[in-house]
Amino acid sequence: MTNLTAGLLARHTPKGPTGRRAALIDIAQDLLLNRLADLGLFEHLVFKGGTALRKLYAGSSGRFSTDLDLVTTKLRRRACGPLVSSSAMCTLAE
């Protein structure tokens, strides 16, 4: 687990009055994406959209967005267990 340090927060903080809040959201997104990867869910999910472009190519210089666009490839029920509590979300490809 990553510790939230002053240095980590400073590296993620954009200029402006809402910079600290945006930095906290940015770090939370990174932690969530890391957890999805650790669970192997990117075998079933595709990360796309503006946030994906910023995180993968533009870094902190890109336009900040709070949403994460994820789409499923072929999700099976067993892949949902530890992360998704709703069984309705796990039946998309069945």
N, CA, C and O atoms as a printed pandas DataFrame, in Angstrom:
     atom_number atom_name residue_name chain_id  residue_number  x_coord  y_coord  z_coord
0              1         N          MET        A               1    0.839   -1.188    0.000
1              2        CA          MET        A               1    0.000    0.000    0.000
2              3         C          MET        A               1    0.876    1.240    0.000
3              4         O          MET        A               1    1.862    1.306    0.734
4              5         N          THR        A               2    0.527    2.212   -0.809
5              6        CA          THR        A               2    1.272    3.458   -0.906
6              7         C          THR        A               2    0.878    4.393    0.227
7              8         O          THR        A               2   -0.307    4.589    0.499
8              9         N          ASN        A               3    1.878    4.968    0.885
9             10        CA          ASN        A               3    1.609    5.961    1.921
10            11         C          ASN        A               3    1.448    7.318    1.268
11            12         O          ASN        A               3    2.195    7.670    0.355
12            13         N          LEU        A               4    0.479    8.072    1.734
13            14        CA          LEU        A               4    0.245    9.416    1.214
14            15         C          LEU        A               4    1.180   10.371    1.949
15            16         O          LEU        A               4    0.925   10.755    3.091
16            17         N          THR        A               5    2.252   10.743    1.283
17            18        CA          THR        A               5    3.244   11.636    1.882
18            19         C          THR        A               5    3.101   13.035    1.294
19            20         O          THR        A               5    2.434   13.231    0.277
20            21         N          ALA        A               6    3.731   13.994    1.943
21            22        CA          ALA        A               6    3.702   15.371    1.441
22            23         C          ALA        A               6    4.349   15.447    0.062
23            24         O          ALA        A               6    3.885   16.198   -0.796
24            25         N          GLY        A               7    5.422   14.675   -0.162
25            26        CA          GLY        A               7    6.099   14.684   -1.460
26            27         C          GLY        A               7    5.224   14.118   -2.568
27            28         O          GLY        A               7    5.172   14.667   -3.669
28            29         N          LEU        A               8    4.530   13.006   -2.271
29            30        CA          LEU        A               8    3.627   12.405   -3.259
30            31         C          LEU        A               8    2.500   13.372   -3.605
31            32         O          LEU        A               8    2.163   13.546   -4.776
32            33         N          LEU        A               9    1.928   13.992   -2.598
33            34        CA          LEU        A               9    0.861   14.960   -2.819
34            35         C          LEU        A               9    1.373   16.153   -3.629
35            36         O          LEU        A               9    0.673   16.638   -4.519
36            37         N          ALA        A              10    2.568   16.623   -3.337
37            38        CA          ALA        A              10    3.137   17.768   -4.055
38            39         C          ALA        A              10    3.376   17.437   -5.529
39            40         O          ALA        A              10    3.168   18.293   -6.389
40            41         N          ARG        A              11    3.808   16.208   -5.837
41            42        CA          ARG        A              11    4.050   15.816   -7.231
42            43         C          ARG        A              11    2.766   15.753   -8.044
43            44         O          ARG        A              11    2.800   15.899   -9.266
44            45         N          HIS        A              12    1.634   15.538   -7.381
45            46        CA          HIS        A              12    0.358   15.401   -8.076
46            47         C          HIS        A              12   -0.468   16.688   -8.070
47            48         O          HIS        A              12   -1.486   16.760   -8.759
48            49         N          THR        A              13   -0.058   17.694   -7.317
49            50        CA          THR        A              13   -0.890   18.884   -7.124
50            51         C          THR        A              13   -0.717   19.890   -8.256
51            52         O          THR        A              13    0.364   20.453   -8.429
52            53         N          PRO        A              14   -1.795   20.120   -9.036
53            54        CA          PRO        A              14   -1.740   21.164  -10.061
54            55         C          PRO        A              14   -1.929   22.535   -9.419
55            56         O          PRO        A              14   -2.386   22.643   -8.281
56            57         N          LYS        A              15   -1.576   23.567  -10.156
57            58        CA          LYS        A              15   -1.757   24.926   -9.647
58            59         C          LYS        A              15   -3.237   25.281   -9.650
59            60         O          LYS        A              15   -4.009   24.769  -10.461
60            61         N          GLY        A              16   -3.616   26.154   -8.745
61            62        CA          GLY        A              16   -4.992   26.625   -8.695
62            63         C          GLY        A              16   -5.626   26.337   -7.353
63            64         O          GLY        A              16   -5.064   25.611   -6.533
64            65         N          PRO        A              17   -6.803   26.908   -7.127
65            66        CA          PRO        A              17   -7.458   26.796   -5.823
66            67         C          PRO        A              17   -7.941   25.379   -5.494
67            68         O          PRO        A              17   -8.103   25.050   -4.319
68            69         N          THR        A              18   -8.170   24.551   -6.485
69            70        CA          THR        A              18   -8.653   23.194   -6.209
70            71         C          THR        A              18   -7.549   22.150   -6.398
71            72         O          THR        A              18   -7.829   20.957   -6.518
72            73         N          GLY        A              19   -6.298   22.605   -6.424
73            74        CA          GLY        A              19   -5.178   21.722   -6.692
74            75         C          GLY        A              19   -5.047   20.548   -5.732
75            76         O          GLY        A              19   -4.831   19.417   -6.168
76            77         N          ARG        A              20   -5.174   20.799   -4.436
77            78        CA          ARG        A              20   -5.015   19.716   -3.454
78            79         C          ARG        A              20   -6.097   18.665   -3.623
79            80         O          ARG        A              20   -5.819   17.468   -3.567
80            81         N          ARG        A              21   -7.325   19.107   -3.828
81            82        CA          ARG        A              21   -8.445   18.164   -4.022
82            83         C          ARG        A              21   -8.217   17.329   -5.281
83            84         O          ARG        A              21   -8.418   16.115   -5.271
84            85         N          ALA        A              22   -7.796   17.986   -6.366
85            86        CA          ALA        A              22   -7.521   17.275   -7.612
86            87         C          ALA        A              22   -6.392   16.264   -7.415
87            88         O          ALA        A              22   -6.441   15.162   -7.960
88            89         N          ALA        A              23   -5.381   16.638   -6.639
89            90        CA          ALA        A              23   -4.264   15.727   -6.380
90            91         C          ALA        A              23   -4.727   14.488   -5.630
91            92         O          ALA        A              23   -4.299   13.377   -5.942
92            93         N          LEU        A              24   -5.595   14.667   -4.645
93            94        CA          LEU        A              24   -6.109   13.515   -3.885
94            95         C          LEU        A              24   -6.909   12.578   -4.791
95            96         O          LEU        A              24   -6.798   11.357   -4.675
96            97         N          ILE        A              25   -7.707   13.142   -5.684
97            98        CA          ILE        A              25   -8.479   12.323   -6.631
98            99         C          ILE        A              25   -7.533   11.607   -7.585
99           100         O          ILE        A              25   -7.730   10.429   -7.880
100          101         N          ASP        A              26   -6.514   12.300   -8.067
101          102        CA          ASP        A              26   -5.545   11.708   -8.987
102          103         C          ASP        A              26   -4.830   10.524   -8.337
103          104         O          ASP        A              26   -4.653    9.483   -8.970
104          105         N          ILE        A              27   -4.424   10.677   -7.096
105          106        CA          ILE        A              27   -3.757    9.598   -6.365
106          107         C          ILE        A              27   -4.719    8.441   -6.136
107          108         O          ILE        A              27   -4.331    7.282   -6.277
108          109         N          ALA        A              28   -5.972    8.739   -5.785
109          110        CA          ALA        A              28   -6.963    7.680   -5.595
110          111         C          ALA        A              28   -7.187    6.901   -6.892
111          112         O          ALA        A              28   -7.338    5.679   -6.865
112          113         N          GLN        A              29   -7.209    7.602   -8.022
113          114        CA          GLN        A              29   -7.341    6.923   -9.313
114          115         C          GLN        A              29   -6.165    5.985   -9.549
115          116         O          GLN        A              29   -6.354    4.848   -9.981
116          117         N          ASP        A              30   -4.953    6.455   -9.268
117          118        CA          ASP        A              30   -3.767    5.615   -9.437
118          119         C          ASP        A              30   -3.848    4.363   -8.570
119          120         O          ASP        A              30   -3.527    3.266   -9.027
120          121         N          LEU        A              31   -4.275    4.526   -7.324
121          122        CA          LEU        A              31   -4.382    3.391   -6.415
122          123         C          LEU        A              31   -5.441    2.393   -6.897
123          124         O          LEU        A              31   -5.237    1.181   -6.822
124          125         N          LEU        A              32   -6.570    2.906   -7.391
125          126        CA          LEU        A              32   -7.615    2.026   -7.904
126          127         C          LEU        A              32   -7.133    1.273   -9.137
127          128         O          LEU        A              32   -7.332    0.062   -9.236
128          129         N          LEU        A              33   -6.505    1.971  -10.073
129          130        CA          LEU        A              33   -5.998    1.313  -11.280
130          131         C          LEU        A              33   -4.948    0.267  -10.937
131          132         O          LEU        A              33   -4.898   -0.795  -11.558
132          133         N          ASN        A              34   -4.114    0.564   -9.954
133          134        CA          ASN        A              34   -3.111   -0.401   -9.505
134          135         C          ASN        A              34   -3.774   -1.642   -8.910
135          136         O          ASN        A              34   -3.334   -2.766   -9.154
136          137         N          ARG        A              35   -4.821   -1.433   -8.140
137          138        CA          ARG        A              35   -5.545   -2.570   -7.533
138          139         C          ARG        A              35   -6.217   -3.419   -8.611
139          140         O          ARG        A              35   -6.179   -4.647   -8.542
140          141         N          LEU        A              36   -6.823   -2.785   -9.591
141          142        CA          LEU        A              36   -7.431   -3.528  -10.704
142          143         C          LEU        A              36   -6.385   -4.368  -11.426
143          144         O          LEU        A              36   -6.646   -5.512  -11.796
144          145         N          ALA        A              37   -5.203   -3.797  -11.625
145          146        CA          ALA        A              37   -4.115   -4.537  -12.277
146          147         C          ALA        A              37   -3.654   -5.698  -11.408
147          148         O          ALA        A              37   -3.432   -6.800  -11.909
148          149         N          ASP        A              38   -3.507   -5.455  -10.100
149          150        CA          ASP        A              38   -3.089   -6.518   -9.181
150          151         C          ASP        A              38   -4.063   -7.689   -9.191
151          152         O          ASP        A              38   -3.653   -8.842   -9.059
152          153         N          LEU        A              39   -5.345   -7.399   -9.347
153          154        CA          LEU        A              39   -6.369   -8.443   -9.375
154          155         C          LEU        A              39   -6.464   -9.132  -10.738
155          156         O          LEU        A              39   -7.214  -10.095  -10.895
156          157         N          GLY        A              40   -5.713   -8.646  -11.714
157          158        CA          GLY        A              40   -5.739   -9.234  -13.042
158          159         C          GLY        A              40   -6.963   -8.855  -13.857
159          160         O          GLY        A              40   -7.269   -9.509  -14.854
160          161         N          LEU        A              41   -7.661   -7.815  -13.449
161          162        CA          LEU        A              41   -8.906   -7.457  -14.116
162          163         C          LEU        A              41   -8.693   -6.767  -15.457
163          164         O          LEU        A              41   -9.643   -6.624  -16.227
164          165         N          PHE        A              42   -7.465   -6.334  -15.757
165          166        CA          PHE        A              42   -7.240   -5.733  -17.070
166          167         C          PHE        A              42   -7.161   -6.787  -18.170
167          168         O          PHE        A              42   -6.973   -6.456  -19.341
168          169         N          GLU        A              43   -7.303   -8.049  -17.795
169          170        CA          GLU        A              43   -7.522   -9.090  -18.800
170          171         C          GLU        A              43   -8.959   -9.000  -19.311
171          172         O          GLU        A              43   -9.274   -9.507  -20.388
172          173         N          HIS        A              44   -9.831   -8.349  -18.531
173          174        CA          HIS        A              44  -11.254   -8.253  -18.841
174          175         C          HIS        A              44  -11.734   -6.821  -19.030
175          176         O          HIS        A              44  -12.861   -6.598  -19.471
176          177         N          LEU        A              45  -10.889   -5.851  -18.700
177          178        CA          LEU        A              45  -11.265   -4.438  -18.779
178          179         C          LEU        A              45  -10.298   -3.683  -19.673
179          180         O          LEU        A              45   -9.120   -4.025  -19.771
180          181         N          VAL        A              46  -10.815   -2.654  -20.320
181          182        CA          VAL        A              46   -9.989   -1.743  -21.110
182          183         C          VAL        A              46  -10.160   -0.352  -20.504
183          184         O          VAL        A              46  -11.280    0.123  -20.322
184          185         N          PHE        A              47   -9.043    0.289  -20.195
185          186        CA          PHE        A              47   -9.021    1.653  -19.670
186          187         C          PHE        A              47   -8.895    2.579  -20.863
187          188         O          PHE        A              47   -7.902    2.517  -21.589
188          189         N          LYS        A              48   -9.894    3.447  -21.082
189          190        CA          LYS        A              48   -9.901    4.296  -22.272
190          191         C          LYS        A              48  -10.343    5.703  -21.899
191          192         O          LYS        A              48  -10.681    5.966  -20.745
192          193         N          GLY        A              49  -10.341    6.589  -22.854
193          194        CA          GLY        A              49  -10.845    7.942  -22.634
194          195         C          GLY        A              49   -9.755    8.936  -22.278
195          196         O          GLY        A              49   -8.563    8.628  -22.307
196          197         N          GLY        A              50  -10.200   10.128  -21.944
197          198        CA          GLY        A              50   -9.284   11.231  -21.670
198          199         C          GLY        A              50   -8.371   10.997  -20.488
199          200         O          GLY        A              50   -7.191   11.342  -20.546
200          201         N          THR        A              51   -8.888   10.418  -19.416
201          202        CA          THR        A              51   -8.046   10.162  -18.252
202          203         C          THR        A              51   -6.966    9.145  -18.591
203          204         O          THR        A              51   -5.828    9.276  -18.141
204          205         N          ALA        A              52   -7.313    8.133  -19.379
205          206        CA          ALA        A              52   -6.321    7.137  -19.793
206          207         C          ALA        A              52   -5.217    7.800  -20.604
207          208         O          ALA        A              52   -4.037    7.525  -20.388
208          209         N          LEU        A              53   -5.591    8.670  -21.535
209          210        CA          LEU        A              53   -4.581    9.361  -22.338
210          211         C          LEU        A              53   -3.667   10.214  -21.471
211          212         O          LEU        A              53   -2.450   10.225  -21.659
212          213         N          ARG        A              54   -4.260   10.931  -20.518
213          214        CA          ARG        A              54   -3.450   11.787  -19.647
214          215         C          ARG        A              54   -2.510   10.950  -18.797
215          216         O          ARG        A              54   -1.318   11.247  -18.710
216          217         N          LYS        A              55   -3.038    9.898  -18.166
217          218        CA          LYS        A              55   -2.208    9.097  -17.273
218          219         C          LYS        A              55   -1.124    8.333  -18.020
219          220         O          LYS        A              55   -0.023    8.157  -17.496
220          221         N          LEU        A              56   -1.412    7.880  -19.222
221          222        CA          LEU        A              56   -0.449    7.061  -19.950
222          223         C          LEU        A              56    0.522    7.871  -20.810
223          224         O          LEU        A              56    1.643    7.424  -21.051
224          225         N          TYR        A              57    0.111    9.059  -21.276
225          226        CA          TYR        A              57    0.949    9.801  -22.216
226          227         C          TYR        A              57    1.294   11.217  -21.775
227          228         O          TYR        A              57    2.447   11.628  -21.901
228          229         N          ALA        A              58    0.336   11.968  -21.264
229          230        CA          ALA        A              58    0.570   13.388  -20.990
230          231         C          ALA        A              58    1.101   13.652  -19.588
231          232         O          ALA        A              58    1.701   14.699  -19.345
232          233         N          GLY        A              59    0.893   12.731  -18.673
233          234        CA          GLY        A              59    1.339   12.950  -17.295
234          235         C          GLY        A              59    0.583   14.096  -16.650
235          236         O          GLY        A              59   -0.581   14.339  -16.970
236          237         N          SER        A              60    1.229   14.785  -15.759
237          238        CA          SER        A              60    0.551   15.855  -15.026
238          239         C          SER        A              60    0.286   17.092  -15.883
239          240         O          SER        A              60   -0.415   18.004  -15.446
240          241         N          SER        A              61    0.836   17.135  -17.094
241          242        CA          SER        A              61    0.598   18.298  -17.950
242          243         C          SER        A              61   -0.740   18.226  -18.688
243          244         O          SER        A              61   -1.186   19.224  -19.255
244          245         N          GLY        A              62   -1.374   17.072  -18.688
245          246        CA          GLY        A              62   -2.642   16.915  -19.387
246          247         C          GLY        A              62   -3.815   17.468  -18.594
247          248         O          GLY        A              62   -3.687   17.801  -17.415
248          249         N          ARG        A              63   -4.954   17.559  -19.256
249          250        CA          ARG        A              63   -6.175   18.060  -18.622
250          251         C          ARG        A              63   -6.671   17.050  -17.595
251          252         O          ARG        A              63   -6.821   15.871  -17.914
252          253         N          PHE        A              64   -6.926   17.494  -16.366
253          254        CA          PHE        A              64   -7.367   16.609  -15.298
254          255         C          PHE        A              64   -8.847   16.291  -15.435
255          256         O          PHE        A              64   -9.653   17.171  -15.738
256          257         N          SER        A              65   -9.197   15.049  -15.213
257          258        CA          SER        A              65  -10.583   14.602  -15.240
258          259         C          SER        A              65  -10.800   13.638  -14.083
259          260         O          SER        A              65   -9.894   12.886  -13.724
260          261         N          THR        A              66  -11.977   13.655  -13.506
261          262        CA          THR        A              66  -12.232   12.794  -12.350
262          263         C          THR        A              66  -12.792   11.424  -12.716
263          264         O          THR        A              66  -12.867   10.545  -11.858
264          265         N          ASP        A              67  -13.186   11.225  -13.968
265          266        CA          ASP        A              67  -13.799    9.939  -14.308
266          267         C          ASP        A              67  -12.772    8.969  -14.883
267          268         O          ASP        A              67  -11.775    9.370  -15.484
268          269         N          LEU        A              68  -13.043    7.686  -14.683
269          270        CA          LEU        A              68  -12.257    6.612  -15.276
270          271         C          LEU        A              68  -13.186    5.851  -16.209
271          272         O          LEU        A              68  -14.200    5.311  -15.769
272          273         N          ASP        A              69  -12.852    5.805  -17.481
273          274        CA          ASP        A              69  -13.665    5.087  -18.459
274          275         C          ASP        A              69  -13.119    3.676  -18.611
275          276         O          ASP        A              69  -12.019    3.471  -19.126
276          277         N          LEU        A              70  -13.904    2.707  -18.155
277          278        CA          LEU        A              70  -13.537    1.301  -18.253
278          279         C          LEU        A              70  -14.638    0.564  -18.999
279          280         O          LEU        A              70  -15.822    0.770  -18.729
280          281         N          VAL        A              71  -14.256   -0.286  -19.929
281          282        CA          VAL        A              71  -15.222   -1.120  -20.634
282          283         C          VAL        A              71  -14.772   -2.569  -20.499
283          284         O          VAL        A              71  -13.582   -2.854  -20.366
284          285         N          THR        A              72  -15.733   -3.471  -20.536
285          286        CA          THR        A              72  -15.403   -4.883  -20.396
286          287         C          THR        A              72  -15.108   -5.500  -21.748
287          288         O          THR        A              72  -15.625   -5.073  -22.781
288          289         N          THR        A              73  -14.272   -6.505  -21.710
289          290        CA          THR        A              73  -14.056   -7.310  -22.902
290          291         C          THR        A              73  -15.023   -8.481  -22.800
291          292         O          THR        A              73  -16.114   -8.428  -23.368
292          293         N          LYS        A              74  -14.651   -9.517  -22.098
293          294        CA          LYS        A              74  -15.542  -10.654  -21.912
294          295         C          LYS        A              74  -15.467  -11.073  -20.449
295          296         O          LYS        A              74  -14.726  -11.992  -20.099
296          297         N          LEU        A              75  -16.213  -10.417  -19.618
297          298        CA          LEU        A              75  -16.180  -10.617  -18.186
298          299         C          LEU        A              75  -16.969  -11.851  -17.785
299          300         O          LEU        A              75  -18.095  -12.055  -18.238
300          301         N          ARG        A              76  -16.386  -12.650  -16.957
301          302        CA          ARG        A              76  -17.066  -13.833  -16.424
302          303         C          ARG        A              76  -17.299  -13.631  -14.935
303          304         O          ARG        A              76  -16.595  -12.857  -14.286
304          305         N          ARG        A              77  -18.279  -14.325  -14.407
305          306        CA          ARG        A              77  -18.684  -14.169  -13.017
306          307         C          ARG        A              77  -17.505  -14.320  -12.055
307          308         O          ARG        A              77  -17.401  -13.531  -11.117
308          309         N          ARG        A              78  -16.626  -15.284  -12.240
309          310        CA          ARG        A              78  -15.549  -15.520  -11.284
310          311         C          ARG        A              78  -14.550  -14.364  -11.215
311          312         O          ARG        A              78  -13.831  -14.234  -10.224
312          313         N          ALA        A              79  -14.495  -13.538  -12.235
313          314        CA          ALA        A              79  -13.558  -12.412  -12.234
314          315         C          ALA        A              79  -14.043  -11.269  -11.349
315          316         O          ALA        A              79  -13.269  -10.358  -11.052
316          317         N          CYS        A              80  -15.285  -11.293  -10.926
317          318        CA          CYS        A              80  -15.848  -10.161  -10.189
318          319         C          CYS        A              80  -15.735  -10.299   -8.674
319          320         O          CYS        A              80  -15.804   -9.295   -7.965
320          321         N          GLY        A              81  -15.570  -11.479   -8.176
321          322        CA          GLY        A              81  -15.633  -11.773   -6.755
322          323         C          GLY        A              81  -15.100  -10.733   -5.790
323          324         O          GLY        A              81  -15.892  -10.150   -5.050
324          325         N          PRO        A              82  -13.788  -10.465   -5.755
325          326        CA          PRO        A              82  -13.237   -9.623   -4.702
326          327         C          PRO        A              82  -13.494   -8.123   -4.877
327          328         O          PRO        A              82  -13.243   -7.348   -3.954
328          329         N          LEU        A              83  -13.987   -7.706   -6.037
329          330        CA          LEU        A              83  -14.083   -6.277   -6.285
330          331         C          LEU        A              83  -15.513   -5.778   -6.408
331          332         O          LEU        A              83  -15.826   -4.686   -5.934
332          333         N          VAL        A              84  -16.388   -6.559   -7.036
333          334        CA          VAL        A              84  -17.734   -6.097   -7.339
334          335         C          VAL        A              84  -18.729   -6.842   -6.467
335          336         O          VAL        A              84  -18.740   -8.073   -6.446
336          337         N          SER        A              85  -19.563   -6.105   -5.747
337          338        CA          SER        A              85  -20.524   -6.745   -4.860
338          339         C          SER        A              85  -21.834   -7.096   -5.564
339          340         O          SER        A              85  -22.570   -7.962   -5.090
340          341         N          SER        A              86  -22.132   -6.452   -6.665
341          342        CA          SER        A              86  -23.385   -6.697   -7.369
342          343         C          SER        A              86  -23.218   -7.792   -8.405
343          344         O          SER        A              86  -22.407   -7.656   -9.321
344          345         N          SER        A              87  -23.967   -8.872   -8.276
345          346        CA          SER        A              87  -23.851   -9.967   -9.247
346          347         C          SER        A              87  -24.366   -9.549  -10.614
347          348         O          SER        A              87  -23.999  -10.159  -11.618
348          349         N          ALA        A              88  -25.215   -8.513  -10.678
349          350        CA          ALA        A              88  -25.711   -8.044  -11.962
350          351         C          ALA        A              88  -24.573   -7.522  -12.830
351          352         O          ALA        A              88  -24.622   -7.643  -14.054
352          353         N          MET        A              89  -23.550   -6.943  -12.207
353          354        CA          MET        A              89  -22.428   -6.412  -12.962
354          355         C          MET        A              89  -21.526   -7.531  -13.476
355          356         O          MET        A              89  -20.718   -7.304  -14.376
356          357         N          CYS        A              90  -21.651   -8.716  -12.927
357          358        CA          CYS        A              90  -20.761   -9.817  -13.297
358          359         C          CYS        A              90  -21.356  -10.712  -14.364
359          360         O          CYS        A              90  -20.740  -11.717  -14.721
360          361         N          THR        A              91  -22.513  -10.394  -14.882
361          362        CA          THR        A              91  -23.161  -11.283  -15.841
362          363         C          THR        A              91  -23.153  -10.709  -17.242
363          364         O          THR        A              91  -23.911  -11.172  -18.094
364          365         N          LEU        A              92  -22.327   -9.725  -17.505
365          366        CA          LEU        A              92  -22.350   -9.038  -18.797
366          367         C          LEU        A              92  -22.028   -9.950  -19.970
367          368         O          LEU        A              92  -22.598   -9.774  -21.047
368          369         N          ALA        A              93  -21.143  -10.911  -19.800
369          370        CA          ALA        A              93  -20.725  -11.742  -20.924
370          371         C          ALA        A              93  -21.274  -13.159  -20.860
371          372         O          ALA        A              93  -20.905  -14.002  -21.677
372          373         N          GLU        A              94  -22.132  -13.425  -19.919
373          374        CA          GLU        A              94  -22.652  -14.784  -19.781
374          375         C          GLU        A              94  -23.829  -15.034  -20.692
375          376         O          GLU        A              94  -24.384  -16.133  -20.696
